[in-house]
Amino acid sequence: MKNSRDLFEMFNIVNHTNAVKPVEGKVRYKTVGAKSLMEAFQLNGFSIDRKNDATAKTTYIDISTDSELNEEISYEFEDKGGIIVFSVNVNAVQLSTNKVVRVIKNTIETFKNRLFKDRKINNVLSSYEEIFGVSVGNYVAGKYRSENGSIYEESSLSIEIIGITSDVLNRVAESLAREFQQETVLVKNYEDNRIYLVK
């Protein structure tokens, strides 16, 4: 077992490149560059004083306007809006009575939904003048039971719309269900804190 001095010397041999004269049969190396983070800052012309100034104030500047940012509320929405959650996979909707044809049609429609999902979402949202702010994101994979009792497993897509009434939220949900050929979509309504399905 090597003692701590031997380990330190081995570390220096491996990690440094400028050789110094041998000591006790071993090559010693001198340190090149900064020995600490603070020294690195100083070598690069940047230093941090370890003593904090209690009177100092951090100011955040908006680069586009050269004005100081503040935490004032600039606008508060009267209508809360909500989230619409649905899948891009076409499963529960019966596109044909023939089982083989239905599987082929569902696969094609699912592929089209995935490929053109952004365009389809934009088509729906652009038809509502009340909407001006939307967040779209993928949520986790989940399972659901359709009206005919079948269980489907797939990932879901979520659209959060703020500043619209419950009526507009429900109409958007209906339009998305039609556009993506979904049996139902899940709505989380911020206005009345209800969660429900829309056809």
Phi, psi and omega per residue, in radians:
M1 nan 2.230 -3.122
K2 -1.404 2.568 3.071
N3 -1.406 3.016 -3.037
S4 -1.125 -0.547 3.120
R5 -1.158 -0.757 3.109
D6 -1.080 -0.721 3.113
L7 -1.101 -0.713 3.118
F8 -1.086 -0.747 3.141
E9 -1.162 -0.676 3.081
M10 -1.087 -0.714 3.115
F11 -1.051 -0.765 3.118
N12 -1.112 -0.671 3.140
I13 -1.116 -0.745 -3.081
V14 -1.291 -0.671 -2.929
N15 -1.735 -0.115 -3.110
H16 -2.183 2.733 -2.979
T17 -2.006 -0.339 -3.085
N18 -1.585 1.947 -3.064
A19 -1.336 2.533 3.034
V20 -2.093 2.948 -3.059
K21 -0.990 2.565 -3.138
P22 -1.096 2.510 3.074
V23 -2.180 2.169 3.114
E24 0.912 0.721 3.073
G25 1.402 0.052 -3.140
K26 -2.047 2.598 3.103
V27 -1.462 2.289 3.094
R28 -1.852 2.572 3.131
Y29 -2.141 2.545 3.063
K30 -1.670 2.655 -3.116
T31 -1.279 2.358 3.100
V32 -1.966 2.298 3.102
G33 1.567 -2.868 -3.054
A34 -1.284 2.541 3.113
K35 -1.697 -0.210 -3.137
S36 -2.635 2.944 3.115
L37 -1.090 -0.749 3.136
M38 -1.081 -0.719 3.126
E39 -1.146 -0.638 3.089
A40 -1.088 -0.736 3.085
F41 -1.057 -0.771 -3.107
Q42 -1.164 -0.691 3.119
L43 -1.131 -0.486 -3.139
N44 -1.692 0.248 3.054
G45 1.398 0.398 -3.137
F46 -2.384 2.201 -3.137
S47 -2.301 2.680 3.124
I48 -2.112 2.200 3.091
D49 -1.357 2.265 -3.105
R50 -1.222 -0.322 -3.136
K51 -1.612 2.072 3.125
N52 -1.380 2.480 3.100
D53 -1.573 1.949 -3.092
A54 -1.129 -0.391 -3.104
T55 -1.578 -0.119 -3.083
A56 -1.238 2.575 3.127
K57 -2.180 2.272 3.092
T58 -1.421 2.250 -3.131
T59 -2.041 2.249 3.104
Y60 -1.809 2.275 -3.064
I61 -1.964 2.352 3.009
D62 -1.428 1.951 -3.033
I63 -1.076 -0.625 -3.078
S64 -1.186 -0.516 -3.092
T65 -2.033 -0.076 -3.065
D66 0.987 0.494 3.117
S67 -1.984 2.735 -3.121
E68 -1.291 2.348 3.094
L69 -1.394 2.543 3.066
N70 -2.334 3.050 -3.076
E71 -1.778 0.406 3.118
E72 -1.267 2.543 3.077
I73 -1.385 2.097 -3.089
S74 -1.529 -0.495 -3.135
Y75 -2.768 2.380 3.104
E76 -2.104 2.255 -3.106
F77 -1.347 2.290 3.048
E78 -1.308 -0.776 3.108
D79 -1.621 2.315 -2.983
K80 -1.470 -0.575 -3.110
G81 1.439 -2.568 -3.127
G82 3.016 -2.929 -3.138
I83 -2.099 2.410 3.046
I84 -1.979 2.157 -3.104
V85 -2.041 2.272 3.141
F86 -2.729 2.991 3.116
S87 -1.861 2.651 3.038
V88 -1.569 -0.192 3.105
N89 -1.322 2.368 3.097
V90 -1.694 1.891 -3.112
N91 -2.214 -0.974 -2.961
A92 -1.348 -0.460 -3.121
V93 -1.284 2.284 -3.138
Q94 -1.502 1.783 -3.140
L95 -1.503 -0.217 3.111
S96 -2.812 2.685 3.085
T97 -1.416 -0.420 3.110
N98 -1.389 2.218 -3.031
K99 -1.091 -0.766 -3.124
V100 -1.156 -0.788 3.123
V101 -1.105 -0.693 -3.136
R102 -1.096 -0.749 3.132
V103 -1.100 -0.756 3.138
I104 -1.131 -0.808 -3.141
K105 -1.118 -0.750 3.125
N106 -1.075 -0.711 3.130
T107 -1.125 -0.763 3.126
I108 -1.120 -0.793 -3.129
E109 -1.164 -0.640 3.081
T110 -1.109 -0.758 3.106
F111 -1.058 -0.765 3.120
K112 -1.134 -0.697 3.100
N113 -1.061 -0.763 -3.136
R114 -1.193 -0.738 -3.091
L115 -1.200 -0.704 -3.051
F116 -1.936 0.420 -3.049
K117 -1.030 -0.730 -3.135
D118 -1.133 -0.743 3.118
R119 -1.112 -0.734 -3.138
K120 -1.136 -0.730 3.108
I121 -1.103 -0.784 3.122
N122 -1.074 -0.683 3.105
N123 -1.047 -0.762 -3.131
V124 -1.192 -0.879 -3.043
L125 -1.182 -0.554 -3.116
S126 -1.220 -0.289 3.128
S127 -1.480 0.005 3.112
Y128 -2.053 1.923 -3.117
E129 -1.177 -0.397 -3.083
E130 -1.248 -0.292 -3.061
I131 -1.618 2.203 3.038
F132 -2.374 -0.064 3.093
G133 -2.477 2.130 -3.049
V134 -2.428 2.477 2.983
S135 -2.080 2.278 3.137
V136 -2.097 2.318 -3.141
G137 -2.702 2.818 3.082
N138 -1.642 2.315 3.067
Y139 -1.788 -3.020 -3.071
V140 -1.306 2.876 3.068
A141 -1.206 2.519 -3.137
G142 -2.558 3.069 3.109
K143 -2.126 2.578 3.054
Y144 -2.578 2.771 3.118
R145 -1.903 2.238 3.135
S146 -1.415 3.049 -3.122
E147 -1.107 -0.501 3.140
N148 -1.478 0.057 3.055
G149 1.674 -0.129 3.141
S150 -1.269 2.530 3.110
I151 -1.838 2.267 -3.132
Y152 -2.109 2.548 3.120
E153 -2.167 2.154 -3.098
E154 -2.913 2.891 3.091
S155 -1.424 2.706 -3.089
S156 -2.005 2.712 3.094
L157 -1.981 2.400 -3.094
S158 -2.162 2.404 3.092
I159 -2.169 2.043 3.105
E160 -1.762 2.186 -3.139
I161 -2.152 2.121 -3.122
I162 -1.862 2.550 3.023
G163 1.492 0.432 3.076
I164 -2.197 2.748 -3.141
T165 -1.327 2.914 3.103
S166 -1.082 -0.641 3.139
D167 -1.083 -0.808 3.132
V168 -1.162 -0.704 3.115
L169 -1.017 -0.778 -3.134
N170 -1.190 -0.653 3.109
R171 -1.170 -0.669 3.073
V172 -1.119 -0.713 3.117
A173 -1.075 -0.748 3.091
E174 -1.091 -0.748 3.141
S175 -1.118 -0.708 3.113
L176 -1.163 -0.668 3.097
A177 -1.067 -0.743 3.104
R178 -1.174 -0.804 -3.073
E179 -1.087 -0.696 -3.105
F180 -1.713 0.147 3.102
Q181 0.925 0.932 3.119
Q182 -1.831 2.516 3.088
E183 -1.111 -0.831 3.083
T184 -2.574 2.822 2.988
V185 -2.218 2.653 -3.132
L186 -1.581 2.326 3.122
V187 -2.096 2.258 2.991
K188 -1.912 1.848 -3.029
N189 -1.597 2.051 3.139
Y190 -1.282 -0.416 -3.060
E191 -1.154 -0.832 -3.094
D192 -2.061 0.210 3.119
N193 0.960 0.638 3.084
R194 -1.851 2.657 3.046
I195 -2.153 2.196 -3.052
Y196 -2.680 2.945 3.125
L197 -1.783 2.466 3.117
V198 -2.145 2.349 3.093
K199 -1.594 nan nan
